[in-house]
Every structure is written in C-alpha cells, then in structure tokens.
Amino acid sequence: MHDPYTDNQQGPESLGRSGRLVVPSDTDDLPVVAKAIVCTTAGDISVVPVSNATDTPVPFIDVPAGYLIPFQVRRVMATGTTATAYTLED
C-alpha cells in the first residue's frame, strides 16, 4: 500500500497513525503516551494527563461514543472508567 504521509513530520497536532485498545489501570501508565484518547462506547472515563505531576485523574462523565479526550494521556484509570477507549498515537 502506498502511504503518501510517511515523510510528513508528526507532531502532537497531527492525526494518529496507530492506536490500541486501552486497558484501564489505577497503577500502570500506558505503554506509549497517547496524543489523545477516543471513546468508542458511551460512558465515563478518567484519565491522567501526561504532565500531571501526581496521579490525580481528570474525570469525564457521560461522554458519548466518538468523544475525543483533549489531553495527551499517560494513564486511563480503572476507577471511574466505564467507556471503551482507544489511543491515538504516532
């Protein structure tokens, strides 16, 4: 498959080029910092942004399917998360 975007410089504002199903955890960070998180089912999601010095999460309540979390994320908490989510990565 021809990929005309392989030579484009990727930045935090660019679209994701890969993604993975999020396995929420109250103790473990994601394997790769996500540019963003997209909720693929409706529900609640609690995330720890990449630059938060503490593990204090930011909760999003009753988000619809397709909602994009507006943070670069290092952890998705199990506590407070009911939505299914995927990462957006380079």
C-alpha positions in Angstrom: 0.0 0.0 0.0 1.3 3.4 -0.9 1.5 5.8 2.1 1.9 9.4 0.9 2.3 10.6 4.5 5.3 8.6 5.6 7.7 11.5 5.1 5.4 14.0 6.9 6.8 15.2 10.3 4.5 14.1 13.0 3.6 16.4 15.9 1.1 16.5 18.7 -1.4 18.2 16.5 -1.2 15.7 13.7 -3.6 12.8 13.3 -2.8 9.5 14.9 -1.0 6.9 12.8 -1.6 4.0 15.1 -3.8 3.1 18.1 -4.5 0.4 20.6 -7.3 -0.7 22.9 -6.9 0.9 26.3 -6.7 -1.4 29.3 -7.6 0.9 32.2 -5.4 0.6 35.3 -5.2 2.6 38.5 -1.4 1.9 38.8 0.1 1.4 35.3 0.7 4.0 32.7 0.0 3.3 29.0 2.9 1.7 27.1 3.1 4.9 25.0 1.9 8.4 25.8 -1.3 8.9 23.7 -1.8 12.0 21.6 -5.4 11.7 22.5 -8.0 9.1 23.6 -11.2 8.4 21.7 -14.1 6.8 23.5 -15.7 4.2 21.2 -18.6 3.5 23.6 -20.5 5.9 25.7 -19.8 6.1 29.4 -17.4 7.7 31.9 -13.6 7.9 31.5 -11.0 9.1 34.0 -7.5 10.0 32.6 -4.2 11.3 34.0 -2.7 13.8 31.6 1.0 13.3 30.7 2.2 16.4 32.6 0.3 15.9 35.8 2.9 15.6 38.5 0.6 13.5 40.6 -1.7 10.6 39.7 -4.7 12.9 40.1 -7.1 12.0 37.3 -9.4 14.2 35.3 -12.8 12.7 35.1 -15.1 13.0 32.0 -18.7 12.0 32.9 -21.3 10.6 30.5 -19.3 11.1 27.3 -20.8 9.9 24.0 -19.2 7.4 21.7 -16.7 9.2 19.5 -15.7 11.7 22.2 -12.1 12.7 22.0 -10.3 13.4 25.3 -8.5 16.8 24.8 -5.3 15.8 26.6 -2.2 13.9 25.9 -2.7 11.0 28.2 -0.3 8.7 30.2 -2.9 6.7 32.2 -6.5 5.7 31.9 -7.8 4.9 35.4 -9.8 1.7 36.0 -11.7 3.6 38.8 -14.2 5.9 37.1 -13.9 4.4 33.6 -16.8 2.6 32.0 -16.3 3.6 28.4 -14.3 1.6 25.9 -11.4 3.7 24.6 -8.6 3.6 22.1 -5.4 5.6 21.9 -4.3 7.8 19.1 -0.5 7.5 18.6 2.1 8.4 16.0 
